[in-house]
Amino acid sequence: MTNVKGKWALVTGGARGIGALVADFMAQKGCNLIIQSRNEEHNKAICEKVSKYGIETKSVACDLGKPESVTEMLQKIDAMGVKVELVFNNAAVQIAYRTEYFTTPVSDFEQSFYINTIAPAMICYHFMPKMIEAGFGRIINTTSGIDKEPQQAGYSASKAALDKFTRDLGTVVEGTDVIISLTDPGWCRTDLGGPNAPNSPESALPGVILGAFVDDKKSGRTFAAGAYHGLTLEEAVAKVQG
């Protein structure tokens, strides 16, 4: 199992919801964190919370819906002088639930793809070559199990595109210690999932962080959080790797 102590992880959408749980879990394992949200003020609470674990934290603001803002964020991270070895592309947006889905506006697709597909792709393209050169890295892209719901076409299509992107990119690093995978947190009671979701955010652990700890050199897999809920991290890794 991968030891993440002393390594640096970027967590997008890390100020709240599943992202904050990911940040807290990784901090408990001794992993230093770069927390992204749209406003650095939003990052203060989680950075203060995880500081009790004796790790380092950095904060960065970025509007993931604007490629130029993503580029600027990546430049700022490079200027921090730390080596990012783990990436959690957790942030996402679910634009709307369209009961009149035949009138779904083009903007649903535009906003969804910019944040849910293009931003993660830009982040992968930036950090994966550095990981390959260093011989180690982990990227976990967050997908969704939503299927056959035309009411959420922009969201589900953007996640399907992310799935394909991740699996394709995984072929580049298959058999190496750079591993890219997908995680599906399930439908959780977060700002994105809403108050009527059946699952607590905590149910997503340890599934949503599993891709950071596997060390079998296999890429392109999807870790559905529900399959690992109730297991310890060690048990979850053993379940995956046999």
N, C-alpha and C positions, 0 to 999 in steps of 0.2 A: 504494500500500500504506500502511496506517495506521502512523503513527509513534506508538509508545506511550511514548516516553521522557518521564519526569516525571509520567506519569499514575498513578493508583491503581487497583489491581485487587484484588478480593476473591476468594480461592480457598478454597472449602469443601473440607474433606478434604485440605488442603494440606500436612499434615505427613508424608505418606508416599505410596507408590505413584504412580499417575498424577498425583495432585495435587501431589506434591513435584516431579515432572518439569516440570509446568506452571509452578510457581513459579520453578524454576531457569531455565527458558527465558525467561520474561517478565522476570526480573531481568537476564538477560544483555542484553536489549533496553532496559534502563534503566527498567523499570516498577517503581514502588513497590508494595509488597504488604501486604495484610491477610490473615493466615493463620488459618483457622478449624479447630479440631478440638474434640473433647469436653473436652480438658484442655489448658490452656495450656502445661503442662510438655512436652507432646508437640511443641509448635511450636518449641521452643528450637533444636533441631538444624538445621532447615531455615532458620530466621531467621539463625542464625550462618553457615550455609553461603553464603547468597546475599548476605550483607553485603559480601563481597569485591568485588561488582560496583558498590559505591558507591551503592546504593539505600537507601531507607528501608523499614523493616518495622514492622508492628504485629501484635499477636496478640490473638485473641479466642476464648473458650471458648463452646461452645453444644451442647446436646443437640438435634439436629435432629429427633428423634422427639417433641419436646414443643413445640407451637406457642407456648406462653408463653416458652419459652427462646429461640426464634427471634425473637420480638418484643423480648425483652430484648437480644439480640445486636445487632439493628438499631438500637436506641436507643443502645447503646454505640458503635457505629460512627459514628452521627450526631454523638455527643459528641466524637469524635476530631478533628473540625474539618477533615477532608479530603474531597475530592470523589471519590467512587467512580465511575469512568467505564467500568470493565470488571468483569464478574462471570463467574466460572467456577463454575457449580453442578456441581461434580465429585463431591461426597460422595454415597455410596449405600450401601445395605445389601442383601445377598442372604441372606434368612433361612434357607432350608433347601432341600434337594433331596428331594422327597417321592416315593419310589417307590410308596407307597400314597396316590396323589394324591386319591382320592375321600374321604380322611379329612383332607385339608388343613384345619388349624384356621383359624378366622376371624382369629386373631392374626397369621398370616402376611400377610394383606392389610392389616390395621391398621398394623402396623409398617412394612411396605413403602411404603404410601401416605403415611404421615406423613413419612418421611425422603426418599423418592424422588420424590414428587410435590408434597405440600403445602408442605414447607419451601422447595423451589425456587420454587414459585408465590408464596409470601409474599415471598421475596427479590426476585423480578421485580416484583411489585406495589409494593414499596417503592422500588426504584431506577429503574425505567423512567420514571415521571413526571418525576423529576429529570433524567434523561438527555434526555427530550423537551424539557423547558424549556431545557436547556443547548444543545441542538442536536447532541449527540454522545453515543454510548454503544454498548457491545457487551456482549451477554449470550450465553453459551455454556452450554447445558444438556446434560448427559451422558445419552445414551440407551443402548440395548443392542440388539444384533441377534438376541437370543434369540427364537425363534419356534417355535410348535407343540410346546412342551414343557410339558405340564400339570404336570410335576414341579416346575416353578418358577413356578406360577401367580401368586402374590402379587407376585413380583419383576417378571415380564414384564408383568403387567397394570398395575403402577404406572409402568413405563417407557412403555407404550403411552399411558397417560393423559398423561404428560409430553410425549410427542410431539404429541398433539392440542392440548394447552394451548399449546405453543410455536408451532405452526403458526397457530393461531387468533390468538394475541397478535401474531404477526408481521404480520398484516394491518393492525394499527393503525399500524405504523411503516414499512410498505413505501414505498420511494421516498425515505426520509429517511436521515440519517446516524446513526440509531439502528438497529442491526442485532441481531436475536435469531436464534440458530441452534441446531442440535443437533449433537453430535458422538458418534460411536460408536467407542470406542477399540479394539474387538475383544476377543477373549478373551485376556487377558494374565495373566502370572504375578504377581499381586498378592495381597494378603490377601483381597480379594473373589474374584478369579478362581481362586485356588488354585494349587498347585505343578504341576499337570498340564496347565495351559493351554498351548497351542502357541506363543504369542507372548510375547516379552519386553516389559516395560513400555515400553522405548525405541522399540518399533515403532509406538507410538501417536503419535509425533512425526513430522512437524509437524501431523498431522491434527487433534489435539485442541485446538490453539491457533489453527487457521486462521481460525475465526470472529472472532477478535480483530483480524485484519489485513486482511481483505477490506474494500474500500471502494466497492463497486458498488451500495450501497443496496438490496440484496435480502435479505429476511428469510424465515425459515421453512424453510431448507434443512437437510439432514443431511450432515455431512462424515464419511464413513466413513474412519477413519484408515488402513486398509489400502490405500486408493487413492492415498495420498500418501507412504507409507513409502519412504525412500530419496531423496526429493526435498528440496531446500533449501526454506526458507520461501518464498523468492522464486519458485522454480519452482512450488510448490504454489499460490500466489496466482495466478500466471499461468495455471495449468491451470484454475482455477475461473473466472477473469474473462476468459479468452481472450486 
